[in-house]
């Protein structure tokens, strides 16, 4: 039987591994370079197409622009809008992001003595605890409108 030394066996393994690594590197570089060149070509075609469309888009854009309708006095002072502007920061959908239990749902409103529009208007005007007073920021008509809105929403379940 033919005996090969351990060192000879290792040299053979190393040579084969080196040849494989070289072949693998060549395949990776060739494959990637082909893909990279293809990708660059595709990107340039897309960019060229986009830049070709810019003048056409600029010509069409004025006809597509529609002005926003201005809010009328009645729309801007609606109770829902007033609530959104002044109250919804803490009371989103009748909840309370500061104190969960003190929300604007019917059950909580009745529990804490705010089941009537007058009581709701009073707490909006004067505030209570960590709730700010809005008497100096809102007119009495606006406070009344918000109080009525909150009462109606709590009755309907928000």
Buried (B, 14 or more C-beta within 10 A) or exposed (E): EEEEEEEEEEEEEEEEEEEEEEEEEEEEEEEEEEEEEEEEEEEEEEEEEEEEEEEEEEEEEEEEEEEEEEEEEEEEBBBEBBBEEBBBEBBBEBBBEEEEEBBBBBEBBEEBEBBEBEBBBBBBBEEEEEBBEBBEEBEEEBBBBBBBBBBEBBEEEB
